[in-house]
Amino acid sequence: MNIFIINSGSSSIKYQLFKMPSTAPVCSGLVERIGSDDVALTHKVTANGEEIKRVFKLGKADHEAGLNKVNELLTDPEFGVIQDRRDIQAVGHRVVHGGERFWEPTRITGEVKQALKKLFLLAPLHNPAGYTGIEVAEKIFPDAVQIAVFDTAFHHTLPPKAFRFAIPDQYYTGNNIRVYGFHGTSHGFIAGQAAAYLERDDLKLISIHLGNGCSITAIDKGRSVDTSMGFGPLSGLIMGTRSGDIDPTVIFYMIDQLGYTPEQVNDLLNKNSGMLGLAGSNDMRDIRKAMAEGDANAKLAYEMYAYRIKKYIGAYAAALNGVDVVAFTAGVGENDVFVRKMVCEDMEYLGISFDANKNSTRSDGIREISTDDSRVKVLIIPTNEELEIANQCYGLLYK
Ligand code: ADP
C-alpha cells in the first residue's frame, strides 16, 4: 500500500512516500519558502541503495503549485516511484491540534473538515496550514483516502490533575482552556521504539524532543501522563525561538509598563526569544561555536537550556515515581553532544550514570549513552514522525 505523508506548514510542505509495510521511505522532500518568489523543491529518491537528490526552483508558487510539482515527480519517467497517481491509496496529514475531539487517526470527511476549521481558534498559527495541505491533497489525489494524524493525540491520556489549569472551572468547560501538549507523534514514536529496543512495555520513560520546538513528556507504560507544552506550544523548555516557561506577570508588565501590544508580546515570546533571544541564533551549532570562542551569552544560553531540561527530568521522575529511561530525540537531542552532557551530568541521585565517551561517539540508530551499570538508561532515539504517521494510517485502514 502506497501512503503519502504530508506535513504542511505555513511556508513549507514536507513529504514522504512509504510502500507500507516497508518502513523505509521510497522518496521524500521539502517545498520551502512558499509565499515568496523563490520557492524551492528538494526531492530525494532512494533506488537500489543509492540516493538521487534534485533541487527545483519553482519561482512564485503556492501550496497547490508546490504539491502539483511533487505529484509530477512521483511519476517522472526518469526517477518516478509510482506508475500513476492513483497508485497512492492514502494520504496522511500531520495536523497540529486535535482539540478534545480528535485523538485517533481520523478519516477526513466533510464533517471532519468543518470540525477542523473550528480548531483554528485553538491553533491559529498551525492548523490553517495543515488544512490547506488537506484541501490541496484532495484535489491532487482525489482517489486516495485522506487521514489526519494529530500532534496532540498522544497526550489524550493525561489525567485531569496534569491537564487542568488552576483557574475557574468555566474556562475549561466553556472555553476548552487546558493543557493539550504537542509533539505527540514524536513522543509516541519514541515510546514505541524504547519499548521495542528494551523489550519492555512497563517502562517509566522521560522523552525529550529537542528540535526547533522543544518538549518533554513523562510516559508510563506507553501512556503520556504529563508534558511540558500546554494550551499552546510556548510553555516548558527553552526552545530555538520560544521562551518556554515564563512568569505571566512579565507579559502584563510588558503590556502595562513598556507599552507593548499583546501581539508584540506574542511575537517576542514565540519568535524572538529562546536561544535566539539569549545568544543571537536559534541554531545550536552557531551557539556552540560562539561558546568555544568565549562568548559569555552563548555559554549562559547553553547553561539555561540544559538546566531547564534537568528541572523537568526531576519533576517527571517525581510524577512517575521513578524513571527507567531518559531518551533524547530530534535535531538537537540527536546531535548535540554538549546539551546531553550538561543535562545528564550530576544526576547520580536519580540513578543516571552518564558515559561521556559513548555520548561523543557517533552512530546511526538507537544508542545508549549511560554506563553499563547505570540504574537509568539514557538513550538517543532518532525520531521519525512521518513513519509514525504512516504506521497510524496503515493501522487505521487495516483495523
Ligand atoms: P524542527 O523539525 O523542529 O524544525 P529539527 O528536529 O530538525 O527541528 O531540529 C533543528 C535544530 O537541530 C536546528 O535548529 C539546530 O539547532 C539543531 N541541530 C541540527 N544539527 C545539529 C548538530 N549537528 N549539532 C547541534 N545541533 C544541531
Residues whose N, C-alpha, C, O or C-beta is under 5 A from the ligand:
A	BS01	ADP	L210 G211 N212 G213 N282 D283 M284 R285 A330 G331 V332 N335 D336
